[in-house]
């Protein structure tokens, strides 16, 4: 299982998890949901208590990935399998993302 904190304008809004079977979940933190001034991170992921589930990386996050030559260069330099979308997301969206969302790897103990 791999996890990443999803930051909105440098505040952690929730957790994205890739489970061992390859499925994904996203859950907002309770304090993010309780604060009416905090927005949803995406129109496709509105704020709610229940976690979101997907067999594939959610389209919102998939669309943050580099494509073409940029993807090839990142995969080669960072030694990431080109089909490891979650690994690629955690590597590229940590610092190099357009917009308010960043993705920070959570180290497992």
Residue pairs with C-beta under 8 A, 6 or more apart in sequence:
1 17
1 18
1 19
1 20
1 108
2 17
2 18
2 86
2 87
2 90
2 105
2 108
3 15
3 16
3 17
3 18
3 105
3 106
3 108
4 15
4 16
4 17
4 86
4 89
4 90
4 103
4 104
4 105
4 106
5 12
5 14
5 15
5 16
5 103
5 104
5 106
6 12
6 13
6 14
6 15
6 16
6 26
6 41
6 101
6 102
6 103
7 13
7 101
7 102
7 103
7 104
8 38
8 39
8 41
8 100
8 101
9 100
10 102
11 32
11 38
12 29
12 32
12 104
13 28
13 29
13 32
13 38
13 41
14 26
14 27
14 28
14 29
14 32
14 41
15 26
15 27
15 29
15 106
16 24
16 25
16 26
16 58
16 61
16 103
17 24
17 25
17 26
17 27
18 24
18 57
18 86
19 25
22 55
23 53
23 54
23 55
24 53
24 54
24 55
24 56
24 57
24 58
24 86
25 51
25 52
25 53
25 54
26 45
26 51
26 52
26 58
27 51
27 52
28 47
28 48
28 49
30 49
32 38
32 47
33 47
33 48
33 49
38 47
39 47
40 46
40 47
41 60
41 101
42 60
44 58
44 59
44 60
45 52
45 58
45 60
52 58
56 62
57 85
57 86
57 89
61 89
61 93
61 103
62 85
64 89
64 92
64 93
64 97
64 101
64 103
65 71
65 85
65 88
65 89
65 92
66 74
66 88
66 92
71 82
71 88
72 82
74 80
74 88
74 91
74 92
75 81
75 82
75 88
78 91
80 87
80 88
80 91
81 87
82 88
89 103
90 103
90 104
90 105
93 101
93 102
93 103
94 102
94 103
94 104
94 105
95 102
97 103
